[in-house]
Amino acid sequence: MEDARDPLKNAAEAVCDGLRQIGDFSYAILPKDIAHALGDFKKAFLGQVRNALDMEIDWIGERVAGGDKLRDEWREKCQHNASSDSVS
């Protein structure tokens, strides 16, 4: 069974190696200081994107928790209203 997966694994590794080499070439053609500055800029930019995504993920989690709390409050009010209606 592993023999059937080896060609796929080898092909995937070949594609990854090719992309890695293209990335290396893209920085190798630049002067060293510019290549490092560009790399630092890209890392800083992607770090900010990651921070924005983390904040969005946290915000969504807080909204879901708030929705759960509100749903529980509504359920309690409905149960309270239903019990007070049956008592009347």
Biopython code that builds the backbone (N, CA, C, O; Angstrom):
import numpy as np
from Bio.PDB.StructureBuilder import StructureBuilder

atoms = [
    (1, "MET", "N", (0.827, -1.192, 0.000)),
    (1, "MET", "CA", (0.000, 0.000, 0.000)),
    (1, "MET", "C", (0.868, 1.252, 0.000)),
    (1, "MET", "O", (0.522, 2.238, -0.650)),
    (2, "GLU", "N", (1.993, 1.230, 0.720)),
    (2, "GLU", "CA", (2.876, 2.392, 0.748)),
    (2, "GLU", "C", (3.488, 2.659, -0.623)),
    (2, "GLU", "O", (3.775, 3.806, -0.967)),
    (3, "ASP", "N", (3.690, 1.586, -1.414)),
    (3, "ASP", "CA", (4.260, 1.763, -2.743)),
    (3, "ASP", "C", (3.361, 2.631, -3.610)),
    (3, "ASP", "O", (3.858, 3.373, -4.458)),
    (4, "ALA", "N", (2.040, 2.553, -3.413)),
    (4, "ALA", "CA", (1.107, 3.361, -4.196)),
    (4, "ALA", "C", (1.210, 4.828, -3.811)),
    (4, "ALA", "O", (0.921, 5.695, -4.636)),
    (5, "ARG", "N", (1.610, 5.129, -2.592)),
    (5, "ARG", "CA", (1.692, 6.516, -2.137)),
    (5, "ARG", "C", (3.037, 7.159, -2.471)),
    (5, "ARG", "O", (3.121, 8.383, -2.565)),
    (6, "ASP", "N", (4.058, 6.382, -2.648)),
    (6, "ASP", "CA", (5.389, 6.937, -2.893)),
    (6, "ASP", "C", (5.444, 7.849, -4.113)),
    (6, "ASP", "O", (6.059, 8.911, -4.019)),
    (7, "PRO", "N", (4.840, 7.505, -5.260)),
    (7, "PRO", "CA", (4.895, 8.428, -6.395)),
    (7, "PRO", "C", (4.230, 9.773, -6.096)),
    (7, "PRO", "O", (4.709, 10.819, -6.533)),
    (8, "LEU", "N", (3.137, 9.739, -5.359)),
    (8, "LEU", "CA", (2.468, 10.994, -4.992)),
    (8, "LEU", "C", (3.336, 11.816, -4.049)),
    (8, "LEU", "O", (3.453, 13.033, -4.188)),
    (9, "LYS", "N", (3.935, 11.133, -3.096)),
    (9, "LYS", "CA", (4.807, 11.822, -2.149)),
    (9, "LYS", "C", (6.009, 12.408, -2.876)),
    (9, "LYS", "O", (6.408, 13.542, -2.609)),
    (10, "ASN", "N", (6.578, 11.649, -3.780)),
    (10, "ASN", "CA", (7.728, 12.131, -4.546)),
    (10, "ASN", "C", (7.349, 13.319, -5.420)),
    (10, "ASN", "O", (8.113, 14.277, -5.531)),
    (11, "ALA", "N", (6.186, 13.263, -6.034)),
    (11, "ALA", "CA", (5.734, 14.375, -6.870)),
    (11, "ALA", "C", (5.510, 15.627, -6.026)),
    (11, "ALA", "O", (5.882, 16.728, -6.431)),
    (12, "ALA", "N", (4.909, 15.458, -4.868)),
    (12, "ALA", "CA", (4.661, 16.598, -3.981)),
    (12, "ALA", "C", (5.980, 17.203, -3.511)),
    (12, "ALA", "O", (6.129, 18.424, -3.464)),
    (13, "GLU", "N", (6.927, 16.350, -3.168)),
    (13, "GLU", "CA", (8.241, 16.853, -2.746)),
    (13, "GLU", "C", (8.938, 17.582, -3.887)),
    (13, "GLU", "O", (9.602, 18.594, -3.659)),
    (14, "ALA", "N", (8.797, 17.083, -5.104)),
    (14, "ALA", "CA", (9.414, 17.735, -6.258)),
    (14, "ALA", "C", (8.809, 19.114, -6.489)),
    (14, "ALA", "O", (9.527, 20.067, -6.788)),
    (15, "VAL", "N", (7.500, 19.220, -6.352)),
    (15, "VAL", "CA", (6.840, 20.517, -6.527)),
    (15, "VAL", "C", (7.291, 21.481, -5.436)),
    (15, "VAL", "O", (7.605, 22.637, -5.720)),
    (16, "CYS", "N", (7.324, 21.014, -4.192)),
    (16, "CYS", "CA", (7.766, 21.867, -3.083)),
    (16, "CYS", "C", (9.214, 22.310, -3.274)),
    (16, "CYS", "O", (9.547, 23.470, -3.030)),
    (17, "ASP", "N", (10.071, 21.396, -3.708)),
    (17, "ASP", "CA", (11.467, 21.751, -3.962)),
    (17, "ASP", "C", (11.573, 22.793, -5.063)),
    (17, "ASP", "O", (12.371, 23.725, -4.962)),
    (18, "GLY", "N", (10.774, 22.643, -6.113)),
    (18, "GLY", "CA", (10.781, 23.623, -7.199)),
    (18, "GLY", "C", (10.343, 24.996, -6.726)),
    (18, "GLY", "O", (10.960, 26.003, -7.073)),
    (19, "LEU", "N", (9.280, 25.040, -5.935)),
    (19, "LEU", "CA", (8.797, 26.321, -5.413)),
    (19, "LEU", "C", (9.816, 26.944, -4.458)),
    (19, "LEU", "O", (10.009, 28.160, -4.455)),
    (20, "ARG", "N", (10.453, 26.120, -3.662)),
    (20, "ARG", "CA", (11.484, 26.612, -2.745)),
    (20, "ARG", "C", (12.641, 27.222, -3.540)),
    (20, "ARG", "O", (13.168, 28.275, -3.180)),
    (21, "GLN", "N", (13.026, 26.549, -4.619)),
    (21, "GLN", "CA", (14.125, 27.047, -5.433)),
    (21, "GLN", "C", (13.753, 28.365, -6.136)),
    (21, "GLN", "O", (14.587, 29.263, -6.253)),
    (22, "ILE", "N", (12.512, 28.473, -6.596)),
    (22, "ILE", "CA", (12.053, 29.729, -7.202)),
    (22, "ILE", "C", (12.111, 30.850, -6.174)),
    (22, "ILE", "O", (12.523, 31.966, -6.490)),
    (23, "GLY", "N", (11.700, 30.555, -4.944)),
    (23, "GLY", "CA", (11.774, 31.554, -3.883)),
    (23, "GLY", "C", (13.202, 31.974, -3.610)),
    (23, "GLY", "O", (13.480, 33.158, -3.419)),
    (24, "ASP", "N", (14.115, 31.005, -3.589)),
    (24, "ASP", "CA", (15.531, 31.330, -3.386)),
    (24, "ASP", "C", (16.053, 32.211, -4.516)),
    (24, "ASP", "O", (16.777, 33.177, -4.272)),
    (25, "PHE", "N", (15.686, 31.878, -5.752)),
    (25, "PHE", "CA", (16.132, 32.670, -6.904)),
    (25, "PHE", "C", (15.621, 34.106, -6.814)),
    (25, "PHE", "O", (16.336, 35.052, -7.144)),
    (26, "SER", "N", (14.358, 34.260, -6.357)),
    (26, "SER", "CA", (13.767, 35.598, -6.316)),
    (26, "SER", "C", (14.509, 36.518, -5.353)),
    (26, "SER", "O", (14.524, 37.732, -5.554)),
    (27, "TYR", "N", (15.124, 35.964, -4.312)),
    (27, "TYR", "CA", (15.911, 36.782, -3.394)),
    (27, "TYR", "C", (17.369, 36.861, -3.832)),
    (27, "TYR", "O", (18.044, 37.851, -3.551)),
    (28, "ALA", "N", (17.857, 35.845, -4.506)),
    (28, "ALA", "CA", (19.257, 35.822, -4.927)),
    (28, "ALA", "C", (19.551, 36.873, -5.992)),
    (28, "ALA", "O", (20.683, 37.345, -6.094)),
    (29, "ILE", "N", (18.551, 37.245, -6.782)),
    (29, "ILE", "CA", (18.789, 38.226, -7.846)),
    (29, "ILE", "C", (18.853, 39.649, -7.304)),
    (29, "ILE", "O", (19.287, 40.563, -8.006)),
    (30, "LEU", "N", (18.422, 39.840, -6.057)),
    (30, "LEU", "CA", (18.454, 41.167, -5.437)),
    (30, "LEU", "C", (19.769, 41.366, -4.694)),
    (30, "LEU", "O", (20.389, 40.397, -4.256)),
    (31, "PRO", "N", (20.196, 42.616, -4.550)),
    (31, "PRO", "CA", (21.347, 42.875, -3.673)),
    (31, "PRO", "C", (21.022, 42.420, -2.251)),
    (31, "PRO", "O", (19.866, 42.447, -1.829)),
    (32, "LYS", "N", (22.053, 42.002, -1.520)),
    (32, "LYS", "CA", (21.853, 41.394, -0.200)),
    (32, "LYS", "C", (21.065, 42.289, 0.741)),
    (32, "LYS", "O", (20.145, 41.812, 1.406)),
    (33, "ASP", "N", (21.397, 43.568, 0.815)),
    (33, "ASP", "CA", (20.692, 44.449, 1.755)),
    (33, "ASP", "C", (19.229, 44.636, 1.365)),
    (33, "ASP", "O", (18.361, 44.711, 2.234)),
    (34, "ILE", "N", (18.955, 44.712, 0.082)),
    (34, "ILE", "CA", (17.565, 44.857, -0.370)),
    (34, "ILE", "C", (16.792, 43.561, -0.128)),
    (34, "ILE", "O", (15.629, 43.594, 0.276)),
    (35, "ALA", "N", (17.436, 42.428, -0.374)),
    (35, "ALA", "CA", (16.770, 41.141, -0.139)),
    (35, "ALA", "C", (16.397, 40.993, 1.335)),
    (35, "ALA", "O", (15.296, 40.545, 1.655)),
    (36, "HIS", "N", (17.301, 41.365, 2.225)),
    (36, "HIS", "CA", (17.009, 41.264, 3.657)),
    (36, "HIS", "C", (15.933, 42.263, 4.080)),
    (36, "HIS", "O", (15.064, 41.941, 4.890)),
    (37, "ALA", "N", (15.997, 43.473, 3.527)),
    (37, "ALA", "CA", (14.982, 44.481, 3.854)),
    (37, "ALA", "C", (13.613, 44.022, 3.363)),
    (37, "ALA", "O", (12.615, 44.170, 4.069)),
    (38, "LEU", "N", (13.565, 43.467, 2.157)),
    (38, "LEU", "CA", (12.299, 42.975, 1.624)),
    (38, "LEU", "C", (11.777, 41.819, 2.469)),
    (38, "LEU", "O", (10.585, 41.756, 2.771)),
    (39, "GLY", "N", (12.659, 40.911, 2.847)),
    (39, "GLY", "CA", (12.248, 39.798, 3.705)),
    (39, "GLY", "C", (11.716, 40.277, 5.039)),
    (39, "GLY", "O", (10.707, 39.767, 5.527)),
    (40, "ASP", "N", (12.388, 41.255, 5.637)),
    (40, "ASP", "CA", (11.923, 41.807, 6.916)),
    (40, "ASP", "C", (10.569, 42.485, 6.756)),
    (40, "ASP", "O", (9.691, 42.350, 7.608)),
    (41, "PHE", "N", (10.409, 43.223, 5.645)),
    (41, "PHE", "CA", (9.142, 43.889, 5.389)),
    (41, "PHE", "C", (8.012, 42.879, 5.240)),
    (41, "PHE", "O", (6.935, 43.058, 5.810)),
    (42, "LYS", "N", (8.256, 41.820, 4.477)),
    (42, "LYS", "CA", (7.227, 40.806, 4.264)),
    (42, "LYS", "C", (6.870, 40.103, 5.570)),
    (42, "LYS", "O", (5.699, 39.829, 5.830)),
    (43, "LYS", "N", (7.884, 39.811, 6.395)),
    (43, "LYS", "CA", (7.614, 39.161, 7.678)),
    (43, "LYS", "C", (6.821, 40.083, 8.593)),
    (43, "LYS", "O", (5.910, 39.630, 9.286)),
    (44, "ALA", "N", (7.156, 41.373, 8.606)),
    (44, "ALA", "CA", (6.419, 42.320, 9.439)),
    (44, "ALA", "C", (4.970, 42.445, 8.955)),
    (44, "ALA", "O", (4.037, 42.470, 9.757)),
    (45, "PHE", "N", (4.801, 42.521, 7.648)),
    (45, "PHE", "CA", (3.452, 42.628, 7.084)),
    (45, "PHE", "C", (2.624, 41.393, 7.432)),
    (45, "PHE", "O", (1.484, 41.508, 7.881)),
    (46, "LEU", "N", (3.201, 40.223, 7.223)),
    (46, "LEU", "CA", (2.466, 38.995, 7.518)),
    (46, "LEU", "C", (2.207, 38.845, 9.012)),
    (46, "LEU", "O", (1.199, 38.260, 9.409)),
    (47, "GLY", "N", (3.108, 39.368, 9.845)),
    (47, "GLY", "CA", (2.869, 39.368, 11.284)),
    (47, "GLY", "C", (1.658, 40.213, 11.640)),
    (47, "GLY", "O", (0.869, 39.836, 12.506)),
    (48, "GLN", "N", (1.504, 41.355, 10.976)),
    (48, "GLN", "CA", (0.341, 42.214, 11.219)),
    (48, "GLN", "C", (-0.933, 41.554, 10.720)),
    (48, "GLN", "O", (-1.982, 41.664, 11.355)),
    (49, "VAL", "N", (-0.846, 40.869, 9.586)),
    (49, "VAL", "CA", (-2.012, 40.136, 9.085)),
    (49, "VAL", "C", (-2.407, 39.061, 10.092)),
    (49, "VAL", "O", (-3.590, 38.871, 10.374)),
    (50, "ARG", "N", (-1.414, 38.359, 10.630)),
    (50, "ARG", "CA", (-1.684, 37.323, 11.630)),
    (50, "ARG", "C", (-2.349, 37.940, 12.856)),
    (50, "ARG", "O", (-3.304, 37.375, 13.389)),
    (51, "ASN", "N", (-1.853, 39.099, 13.310)),
    (51, "ASN", "CA", (-2.459, 39.764, 14.468)),
    (51, "ASN", "C", (-3.909, 40.139, 14.189)),
    (51, "ASN", "O", (-4.780, 39.969, 15.042)),
    (52, "ALA", "N", (-4.160, 40.652, 12.987)),
    (52, "ALA", "CA", (-5.530, 41.022, 12.625)),
    (52, "ALA", "C", (-6.425, 39.787, 12.598)),
    (52, "ALA", "O", (-7.568, 39.841, 13.053)),
    (53, "LEU", "N", (-5.922, 38.690, 12.078)),
    (53, "LEU", "CA", (-6.710, 37.455, 12.049)),
    (53, "LEU", "C", (-6.955, 36.928, 13.448)),
    (53, "LEU", "O", (-8.049, 36.452, 13.751)),
    (54, "ASP", "N", (-5.946, 37.009, 14.306)),
    (54, "ASP", "CA", (-6.124, 36.572, 15.691)),
    (54, "ASP", "C", (-7.189, 37.408, 16.396)),
    (54, "ASP", "O", (-8.011, 36.875, 17.141)),
    (55, "MET", "N", (-7.170, 38.726, 16.156)),
    (55, "MET", "CA", (-8.183, 39.594, 16.766)),
    (55, "MET", "C", (-9.563, 39.244, 16.231)),
    (55, "MET", "O", (-10.532, 39.231, 16.990)),
    (56, "GLU", "N", (-9.666, 38.964, 14.948)),
    (56, "GLU", "CA", (-10.956, 38.594, 14.362)),
    (56, "GLU", "C", (-11.458, 37.269, 14.937)),
    (56, "GLU", "O", (-12.643, 37.124, 15.237)),
    (57, "ILE", "N", (-10.556, 36.314, 15.088)),
    (57, "ILE", "CA", (-10.931, 35.019, 15.659)),
    (57, "ILE", "C", (-11.405, 35.198, 17.098)),
    (57, "ILE", "O", (-12.410, 34.612, 17.500)),
    (58, "ASP", "N", (-10.684, 36.004, 17.873)),
    (58, "ASP", "CA", (-11.100, 36.272, 19.261)),
    (58, "ASP", "C", (-12.463, 36.957, 19.294)),
    (58, "ASP", "O", (-13.308, 36.625, 20.125)),
    (59, "TRP", "N", (-12.678, 37.916, 18.386)),
    (59, "TRP", "CA", (-13.936, 38.645, 18.336)),
    (59, "TRP", "C", (-15.081, 37.687, 18.046)),
    (59, "TRP", "O", (-16.140, 37.774, 18.669)),
    (60, "ILE", "N", (-14.875, 36.773, 17.104)),
    (60, "ILE", "CA", (-15.913, 35.805, 16.760)),
    (60, "ILE", "C", (-16.222, 34.923, 17.970)),
    (60, "ILE", "O", (-17.387, 34.664, 18.273)),
    (61, "GLY", "N", (-15.180, 34.466, 18.657)),
    (61, "GLY", "CA", (-15.394, 33.646, 19.845)),
    (61, "GLY", "C", (-16.193, 34.374, 20.907)),
    (61, "GLY", "O", (-17.064, 33.784, 21.546)),
    (62, "GLU", "N", (-15.902, 35.659, 21.102)),
    (62, "GLU", "CA", (-16.636, 36.459, 22.081)),
    (62, "GLU", "C", (-18.087, 36.644, 21.660)),
    (62, "GLU", "O", (-18.980, 36.625, 22.506)),
    (63, "ARG", "N", (-18.336, 36.823, 20.364)),
    (63, "ARG", "CA", (-19.700, 36.996, 19.887)),
    (63, "ARG", "C", (-20.495, 35.712, 20.051)),
    (63, "ARG", "O", (-21.669, 35.753, 20.417)),
    (64, "VAL", "N", (-19.871, 34.575, 19.786)),
    (64, "VAL", "CA", (-20.556, 33.294, 19.962)),
    (64, "VAL", "C", (-20.890, 33.088, 21.438)),
    (64, "VAL", "O", (-21.993, 32.652, 21.768)),
    (65, "ALA", "N", (-19.947, 33.399, 22.326)),
    (65, "ALA", "CA", (-20.205, 33.271, 23.764)),
    (65, "ALA", "C", (-21.318, 34.226, 24.192)),
    (65, "ALA", "O", (-22.173, 33.862, 24.999)),
    (66, "GLY", "N", (-21.310, 35.445, 23.655)),
    (66, "GLY", "CA", (-22.377, 36.396, 23.962)),
    (66, "GLY", "C", (-23.719, 35.907, 23.458)),
    (66, "GLY", "O", (-24.739, 36.092, 24.122)),
    (67, "GLY", "N", (-23.729, 35.288, 22.296)),
    (67, "GLY", "CA", (-24.965, 34.722, 21.758)),
    (67, "GLY", "C", (-25.492, 33.598, 22.631)),
    (67, "GLY", "O", (-26.699, 33.484, 22.847)),
    (68, "ASP", "N", (-24.588, 32.770, 23.130)),
    (68, "ASP", "CA", (-25.002, 31.691, 24.031)),
    (68, "ASP", "C", (-25.636, 32.252, 25.295)),
    (68, "ASP", "O", (-26.660, 31.758, 25.765)),
    (69, "LYS", "N", (-25.009, 33.297, 25.839)),
    (69, "LYS", "CA", (-25.524, 33.915, 27.062)),
    (69, "LYS", "C", (-26.917, 34.511, 26.811)),
    (69, "LYS", "O", (-27.834, 34.338, 27.613)),
    (70, "LEU", "N", (-27.049, 35.208, 25.692)),
    (70, "LEU", "CA", (-28.333, 35.822, 25.359)),
    (70, "LEU", "C", (-29.406, 34.760, 25.138)),
    (70, "LEU", "O", (-30.542, 34.924, 25.582)),
    (71, "ARG", "N", (-29.055, 33.686, 24.463)),
    (71, "ARG", "CA", (-29.995, 32.589, 24.222)),
    (71, "ARG", "C", (-30.474, 31.988, 25.542)),
    (71, "ARG", "O", (-31.656, 31.681, 25.698)),
    (72, "ASP", "N", (-29.543, 31.819, 26.497)),
    (72, "ASP", "CA", (-29.912, 31.284, 27.812)),
    (72, "ASP", "C", (-30.853, 32.241, 28.545)),
    (72, "ASP", "O", (-31.807, 31.811, 29.195)),
    (73, "GLU", "N", (-30.572, 33.555, 28.433)),
    (73, "GLU", "CA", (-31.448, 34.539, 29.075)),
    (73, "GLU", "C", (-32.840, 34.492, 28.467)),
    (73, "GLU", "O", (-33.838, 34.558, 29.186)),
    (74, "TRP", "N", (-32.912, 34.378, 27.141)),
    (74, "TRP", "CA", (-34.217, 34.304, 26.477)),
    (74, "TRP", "C", (-34.966, 33.048, 26.895)),
    (74, "TRP", "O", (-36.174, 33.092, 27.129)),
    (75, "ARG", "N", (-34.260, 31.935, 26.989)),
    (75, "ARG", "CA", (-34.884, 30.673, 27.386)),
    (75, "ARG", "C", (-35.453, 30.809, 28.799)),
    (75, "ARG", "O", (-36.567, 30.360, 29.066)),
    (76, "GLU", "N", (-34.688, 31.428, 29.707)),
    (76, "GLU", "CA", (-35.164, 31.615, 31.080)),
    (76, "GLU", "C", (-36.410, 32.502, 31.117)),
    (76, "GLU", "O", (-37.354, 32.227, 31.857)),
    (77, "LYS", "N", (-36.403, 33.574, 30.307)),
    (77, "LYS", "CA", (-37.576, 34.464, 30.272)),
    (77, "LYS", "C", (-38.794, 33.736, 29.722)),
    (77, "LYS", "O", (-39.907, 33.914, 30.216)),
    (78, "CYS", "N", (-38.578, 32.910, 28.692)),
    (78, "CYS", "CA", (-39.707, 32.161, 28.135)),
    (78, "CYS", "C", (-40.246, 31.170, 29.132)),
    (78, "CYS", "O", (-41.461, 31.016, 29.251)),
    (79, "GLN", "N", (-39.362, 30.485, 29.861)),
    (79, "GLN", "CA", (-39.803, 29.533, 30.860)),
    (79, "GLN", "C", (-40.517, 30.250, 32.008)),
    (79, "GLN", "O", (-41.503, 29.744, 32.544)),
    (80, "HIS", "N", (-40.016, 31.426, 32.381)),
    (80, "HIS", "CA", (-40.642, 32.201, 33.457)),
    (80, "HIS", "C", (-42.023, 32.667, 33.017)),
    (80, "HIS", "O", (-42.983, 32.591, 33.785)),
    (81, "ASN", "N", (-42.127, 33.160, 31.756)),
    (81, "ASN", "CA", (-43.436, 33.603, 31.249)),
    (81, "ASN", "C", (-44.409, 32.457, 31.099)),
    (81, "ASN", "O", (-45.602, 32.624, 31.355)),
    (82, "ALA", "N", (-43.930, 31.298, 30.689)),
    (82, "ALA", "CA", (-44.812, 30.126, 30.521)),
    (82, "ALA", "C", (-45.308, 29.645, 31.874)),
    (82, "ALA", "O", (-46.468, 29.256, 32.002)),
    (83, "SER", "N", (-44.444, 29.666, 32.890)),
    (83, "SER", "CA", (-44.873, 29.212, 34.213)),
    (83, "SER", "C", (-45.812, 30.222, 34.856)),
    (83, "SER", "O", (-46.736, 29.827, 35.567)),
    (84, "SER", "N", (-45.601, 31.519, 34.623)),
    (84, "SER", "CA", (-46.512, 32.520, 35.206)),
    (84, "SER", "C", (-47.848, 32.511, 34.489)),
    (84, "SER", "O", (-48.864, 32.836, 35.104)),
    (85, "ASP", "N", (-47.890, 32.148, 33.199)),
    (85, "ASP", "CA", (-49.146, 32.051, 32.480)),
    (85, "ASP", "C", (-49.969, 30.856, 32.954)),
    (85, "ASP", "O", (-51.196, 30.929, 33.027)),
    (86, "SER", "N", (-49.294, 29.764, 33.273)),
    (86, "SER", "CA", (-50.024, 28.557, 33.724)),
    (86, "SER", "C", (-50.535, 28.730, 35.159)),
    (86, "SER", "O", (-51.515, 28.089, 35.540)),
    (87, "VAL", "N", (-49.894, 29.575, 35.950)),
    (87, "VAL", "CA", (-50.314, 29.825, 37.330)),
    (87, "VAL", "C", (-51.546, 30.729, 37.323)),
    (87, "VAL", "O", (-52.402, 30.580, 38.195)),
    (88, "SER", "N", (-51.668, 31.644, 36.392)),
    (88, "SER", "CA", (-52.764, 32.624, 36.371)),
    (88, "SER", "C", (-54.092, 32.016, 36.091)),
    (88, "SER", "O", (-55.098, 32.724, 36.045)),
]
sb = StructureBuilder()
sb.init_structure("model")
sb.init_model(0)
sb.init_chain("A")
sb.init_seg("    ")
for serial, (resi, resn, name, xyz) in enumerate(atoms, 1):
    if name == "N":
        sb.init_residue(resn, " ", resi, " ")
    sb.init_atom(name, np.array(xyz, "f"), 0.0, 1.0, " ", f" {name:<3s}", serial, name[0])
structure = sb.get_structure()
